[in-house]
Every structure is written in structure tokens, then in C-alpha cells.
Amino acid sequence: MQAWKDYQLKNKDRFLNELLELLRIPSVSARSEHKPDMIACAEAVKQRLLEAGVDKAEIHPTAGHPIVYAEKIVDPSKPTVLVYGHYDVQPADPLELWNSGPFDPKIVDGKIFARGSCDDKGQFYMHVKALETLIQTNTLQNNIKFCIEGEEEVGSPNLATYVKANTNLLKADCVLISDTALISLDTPSLDIGLRGLSYIEVEVTGPNRDLHSGVYGGAVANPITILAKMIASLHDENNHITIPGFYADVLESSAEERTLMAEAPFNEAEYKDDLGVVELWGETGYSTNERTGIRPTLELNGIWGGYTGEGAKTVLPSKAFAKISCRLVPNQNSNKIADLLIGHLHAIAPPFVKVKATLHHGGEPYLTPMDSNAYKAAAKAIEATFGKAPVPVRGGGSIPICSLFEQELKCKVVLMGFGLDSDNLHSPNEKFDIANFYKGIETIPYFHKYFEG
């Protein structure tokens, strides 16, 4: 609609500057020293929602970081859309790899470089500005609610409790989330599913103290060596995960879905060049896009032990540690997979070490039905602004709350992201293209226009 375009064009510089202000707040949920920043960011989100025109915006405390709730009710008999996002961000480490300060946003070649620029401040803020556009042009036809949390990057440990306690407050006809990616602005896409997650930490203990590697080396098992061997055994020569029962519940994708996924443009040479790798690696028998979408994985996220400081220290360490995550596909259960992984680590540990493994957090996989009204509205909205229908894809990441939203609120989730896979999420130099930011603000109002509950 022309009124939307005129309003957005007139205010685009302000929209961008407001986002930059939000990105300057170091809202790192994983670290206790940032608790004041988390509160400040929640307050800023609340204020921006009020300025956008919501009827009310509130900060709701949890056992961890607060949740921002807001609503604009035009007519209780009209459909209601619940927008979910998160204002917390990943830690910025390693800082030395950033080209600019992670919380000092810089614009280079039309891209915003800052932690949280794409994941998820830039993406949820598109919805705030889309709402403002609809209100200011007097074209809002349905009701909109916001649930913007502060713990997504640490597994949303308190969101489930909040949702279960506030089902009436959050009641909606669909949940709309922008925390995923497009293939590109030339080839728009919509995620039809996300993988689940099981994340554990394992501790392997050998001797009761660090030992002199000359005096004891060769006589006592080194926990780092043992842990490395255990981890290496978790994949076979075909990069198939070796944990008994790991694949038992995997929902195998049909030939039709695999054919549809293969239609998405993919340039392997560009993919490798962007990542700086000579060859790709993964489960035999599946394409790269299938490996990151329809297949479960097991990855080592961190490993440490012994002396890692400057210079040399000839030590045989007492302990070694690792963090391991599994991405899960439909029908797999995060708790079951965690139990299988932990049990397997205990089973393969040799008798000269002790193993302790604990679950950090998890979440369930999710599939969005393409015949739902929410998905159809998102597809029409994409086509209205991009001029072509979106390609349905499976996302490799996880948004743990999706399955809970459907279970508790009895409605479908639609994933309409505007980031790019190359946006360095969770890495140094995270970015968000300004063109994508504006495209999201342009497209989201069409979703509300087309969604009929």
C-alpha cells in the first residue's frame, strides 16, 4: 500500500537510528555482570513499543531476566497475532576478532555490524516499526501482541513457566517470529521447520590432582587424551553418529520434500569460499542443505583442560571438559537424546577415568504446516513485496519455544525471517543488511493484512 511506503520512506532514518541505539546496550544474558544492561534493554524495548502506539507495555519479571509484554487490541473479535522475539544477545567473544566494537554499531557497505544486529534485535524491531506504520496510517485490522524475552540465548529457561502461567494474556490465533534467514533478497524463502537442541557438558577426571608430565606421563591416563578419543568415536567413517538409538525417532523426509529443497539455489564453491574451507564435511548420502536442515547432528562446541596460559607448563591434567550439542529433527525428543548421549559417554569411558555429564538446556524441533493460514499469509506477504513466491526451507537452528507455543496457546507458529545465513550469528562481526531491515518493515504489514485467523 502506498501509504505504508510513504510513511516508511519518510521515517526510515529514524527507524535505523532507533535500532542502533538498541544495539548499543550490551544485553548479554549469559553473564551476570550484564544484569543491569538486561534491565536497561527491557526498559528500552518497552519504551519503543509505547512510542510505536501499543495500548500497554509492561515488564514482567521472571526467575531470570524479564520479559517485555505489549498489546494493541483494535477489536477483540478480530484475529490476534502474537509476535515473539528476544532482546538478549550472545557474548561477543573473542573480542579481538571484531573489526569494530560489538556494542558500538558501525555501518559498512550498507550493513550494520554489531552483536544482536540480526539475532534478534534487528529482526524483532522490524515488527515494532511495522506496527507503528499500521497505526500511523490507520490501517491496522487485527490485534497484535508482543512477547520479547531476555533469555533465548541461554535456552529460555523461564519462558515456559511464563507462557503456562499467562495463556490467557498471550492468547492468539498465530505466533509470528522473525529470528531466521532468507536465502537472499533475490530468492526469498520461508522456514517450514527448525531443529531442536540438546546441550550437555562433560567432565572427565583422571588423577586427583594435576601431575608432573615427566614424573607421571606414560603411567597415568591423561583425561584430555581420553576425552578426545571418546569424542572422536561419536562419528563413524561416514560421519554417521554412533550413539545407539540416536536415529530411532528421526522423521525421514520424503523424496518430494528433498526434491523441493533441492530447488533452492546453492553454489558450493561460493559456500566454501565464504567459510574459508577447501572441502565440505558431513553425513554421507545427503546434500549440504539437507545436512543442515533435515538431519540431526552432534557438534563439539568447546573443549578444554590442563594448562592453556602463556608459555609452557609440563602438566598432566587432572580434568578435561567439553561442551557438546545435538541438533534434532522432528520426532526426536531433547531429553531422550540427552539421556542417550550421557549414557553413551559413561558406557565408552575406560575404567581409568571418571565421567560426569550434565544437561545445560534443550528444546524440541518444530514443523510449520504449509497449509496453515499463518503460513499462507506469510507467503502472500513475501510475494507482495518481493514479487515472487518464497521457497520453503528447513532451518538448521533452534527456537526452543516454538513447540511450547503451539502446545500451550493452541495455535501455529510461522517463521518469517529476514536475516542471511552469512550474517555471522553467534560469531564476531555479526551483521544485518540495512536493505533486509527495511524489507522486513515493508513486508510485515502485508502479513497482518492477509492473516484472517
SVG drawing of the C-alpha trace seen along z (x, -y; Angstrom):
<svg xmlns="http://www.w3.org/2000/svg" viewBox="-16 -12 76 62">
<polyline fill="none" stroke="black" stroke-width="0.4" points="0.0,0.0 1.3,-3.4 0.5,-4.9 2.8,-2.4 5.6,-3.0 5.3,-6.8 5.4,-6.6 8.3,-4.2 10.3,-6.2 9.7,-9.4 10.8,-7.8 13.5,-5.3 16.4,-7.2 14.7,-7.4 13.9,-3.7 17.6,-2.9 18.9,-5.2 16.5,-3.7 17.8,-0.3 21.4,-1.5 20.5,-2.8 19.1,0.6 22.3,2.3 24.5,0.2 23.0,1.9 25.2,5.0 22.3,7.2 24.3,10.4 22.0,12.9 24.8,15.4 26.8,13.2 25.8,12.0 27.7,8.7 25.3,7.7 22.2,7.9 21.8,4.1 22.2,4.0 19.4,6.6 17.1,4.5 18.0,1.3 17.4,3.1 14.0,4.4 13.1,0.8 14.2,-0.5 12.1,2.1 9.1,1.2 9.5,-2.5 9.9,-1.9 6.7,0.2 4.8,-2.5 6.1,-5.1 5.0,-2.8 1.4,-3.1 0.6,0.1 -2.2,-0.2 0.1,1.0 3.6,2.3 4.8,4.0 7.9,5.6 7.2,8.9 9.8,10.3 10.9,14.0 13.3,16.1 15.9,14.8 15.8,11.9 12.5,10.0 10.0,10.4 8.5,7.4 4.8,7.8 2.8,5.4 -0.5,5.3 -2.6,3.3 -6.2,4.5 -8.3,2.9 -11.3,5.3 -11.4,8.5 -13.4,10.2 -10.6,9.8 -7.7,12.2 -4.7,11.8 -1.1,12.2 1.5,12.8 5.0,11.5 7.8,13.3 11.4,12.1 14.3,11.7 16.4,8.8 19.2,10.8 22.4,11.4 25.3,13.9 28.6,13.0 30.8,11.1 34.0,13.2 36.6,13.4 36.7,9.6 40.0,9.4 38.3,10.8 35.8,7.9 36.6,5.2 34.7,2.7 33.2,2.7 30.4,5.3 28.3,2.8 29.4,-0.2 27.4,0.4 29.1,-0.6 27.6,-0.8 29.9,0.5 28.8,1.2 25.1,1.0 25.5,3.5 25.1,2.9 27.9,4.6 27.0,5.2 26.2,8.0 22.4,8.6 22.0,6.7 20.4,9.7 19.9,12.1 17.5,10.8 17.2,7.1 17.2,6.0 14.6,8.6 12.1,8.1 12.5,4.4 11.1,4.7 7.8,5.7 7.8,2.7 8.2,0.4 5.7,2.3 3.2,1.9 3.9,-1.9 3.4,-2.0 0.0,-0.4 -1.1,-2.6 0.1,-5.8 -1.6,-5.1 -4.8,-3.9 -4.7,-0.5 -4.3,1.9 -7.0,4.5 -6.2,7.1 -4.8,7.3 -1.1,7.6 0.7,8.8 4.4,8.8 6.4,11.2 10.0,10.1 12.1,12.2 15.6,11.9 16.8,15.5 16.6,17.1 20.4,17.2 20.6,19.3 17.9,21.7 14.8,19.8 14.8,21.5 11.9,19.4 9.8,18.7 7.9,22.0 6.8,21.2 5.8,17.7 3.7,18.9 1.9,21.6 1.1,19.0 -0.1,16.4 -2.0,18.4 -5.0,16.0 -2.8,12.9 -0.8,14.4 -3.8,16.0 -3.5,15.6 -4.5,17.1 -0.9,17.4 2.6,16.7 4.9,14.7 8.6,15.0 11.4,13.3 14.6,15.0 15.5,16.9 17.0,16.2 16.1,15.7 18.1,17.4 18.6,13.9 16.7,10.8 16.7,12.2 15.4,15.6 13.0,15.1 12.2,18.1 10.2,19.2 11.3,21.7 8.9,24.6 10.8,26.1 13.5,25.7 15.7,28.3 15.6,29.0 18.6,29.0 20.2,31.0 23.2,29.3 25.4,31.0 28.7,30.5 31.0,33.5 33.8,33.6 36.5,36.4 38.6,36.9 41.8,38.9 44.2,38.4 43.1,36.5 45.4,33.5 47.5,32.1 50.7,34.1 54.2,33.5 54.1,34.9 57.7,36.1 57.3,38.0 53.9,39.5 53.5,39.3 53.1,42.8 51.9,44.3 48.6,42.4 45.9,41.8 45.6,38.2 42.0,37.1 42.4,34.8 43.6,37.7 40.8,40.0 38.1,37.3 39.5,36.7 39.3,40.4 35.7,40.6 34.6,37.6 36.2,38.9 34.3,42.1 31.0,40.4 31.1,40.3 31.9,43.2 33.8,43.1 30.5,41.9 30.1,39.1 27.1,41.0 26.5,40.6 27.4,43.8 25.2,43.4 22.9,46.5 19.3,45.3 20.2,41.8 18.3,42.1 15.4,44.2 12.8,41.5 14.1,39.4 11.3,38.3 12.7,39.2 12.0,36.5 10.0,37.7 11.5,37.7 9.1,34.9 10.4,32.7 14.0,33.4 13.3,32.5 11.6,29.2 14.6,28.4 17.0,29.0 15.3,26.3 16.8,23.7 19.8,22.1 23.1,23.3 26.6,22.6 29.1,24.9 32.1,23.0 30.8,19.7 29.8,21.5 33.3,22.9 34.9,19.6 32.8,17.7 33.8,20.1 37.4,20.4 37.3,24.2 38.7,26.4 36.2,29.2 32.8,29.7 32.2,32.4 29.0,34.2 26.9,37.3 27.3,39.4 24.3,39.6 22.9,36.1 23.4,32.7 24.8,29.7 21.3,28.1 19.9,31.5 22.7,31.9 21.8,28.6 18.1,28.9 16.6,32.4 19.3,34.4 20.3,34.4 23.8,33.5 26.3,33.8 28.9,31.0 31.7,30.2 31.2,26.6 34.2,26.3 36.9,28.4 39.5,27.5 41.7,28.8 45.3,28.6 47.4,25.5 46.3,23.0 48.2,19.9 51.2,18.2 54.4,20.2 54.8,23.8 53.8,25.9 54.5,29.6 51.4,30.8 49.4,34.0 46.0,32.5 43.5,33.9 40.5,33.0 39.3,32.3 36.0,30.8 33.8,30.5 30.5,28.9 28.5,30.9 25.3,30.0 23.0,32.1 20.6,30.5 17.4,32.6 14.8,33.1 11.1,33.8 10.0,36.7 13.3,36.6 13.0,35.6 15.6,33.4 15.6,35.1 15.7,38.6 18.7,37.6 20.5,36.1 20.0,39.3 21.3,41.4 24.4,39.2 25.2,39.0 24.6,42.8 26.8,43.5 29.7,41.4 29.5,43.3 29.5,46.6 32.5,45.9 34.6,44.3 37.6,46.6 37.9,47.6 40.9,45.4 38.8,42.2 35.6,40.9 32.9,39.2 30.4,36.6 27.9,35.3 25.1,32.7 22.4,31.2 22.6,27.5 19.4,27.0 17.3,28.3 14.4,27.6 12.1,29.5 12.2,29.4 9.3,27.8 7.5,28.1 5.2,25.4 2.4,26.8 2.4,25.1 -1.4,25.3 -1.9,23.2 -3.5,19.8 -0.4,18.2 2.0,19.8 -0.3,18.8 -0.4,15.2 3.4,15.1 3.8,16.5 1.4,13.9 3.2,11.1 6.6,12.2 5.2,12.4 3.6,8.9 6.9,7.2 9.5,9.5 7.4,10.1 7.9,13.9 6.7,16.7 9.0,17.9 10.9,21.1 10.1,23.3 13.2,24.4 14.2,26.2 16.2,24.1 19.2,25.6 18.9,23.5 16.6,23.9 14.0,21.7 13.0,23.8 9.8,22.0 8.0,22.9 6.6,26.3 5.6,24.9 3.7,22.0 1.7,24.5 1.1,26.8 0.0,24.1 -1.6,21.5 -3.2,24.0 -2.0,22.1 0.5,22.4 3.9,20.7 5.1,19.0 8.8,18.2 9.3,15.2 12.9,14.2 14.8,11.5 18.4,12.3 21.0,14.1 22.9,17.3 26.1,15.2 25.2,12.7 27.8,14.2 25.2,15.1 27.0,16.1 30.3,15.1 32.5,12.0 31.4,9.2 27.7,10.1 25.8,8.0 22.4,7.2 21.9,5.7 20.0,2.4 18.2,3.4 16.9,6.6 15.9,4.5 13.8,2.2 12.4,5.1 11.1,6.7 9.4,3.4 7.9,3.2 6.7,6.9 5.3,7.5 2.3,5.1 1.2,7.3 1.2,10.4 -1.3,8.6 -3.4,7.6 -3.6,11.1 -3.9,13.1 -7.5,14.0 -7.1,16.2"/>
</svg>
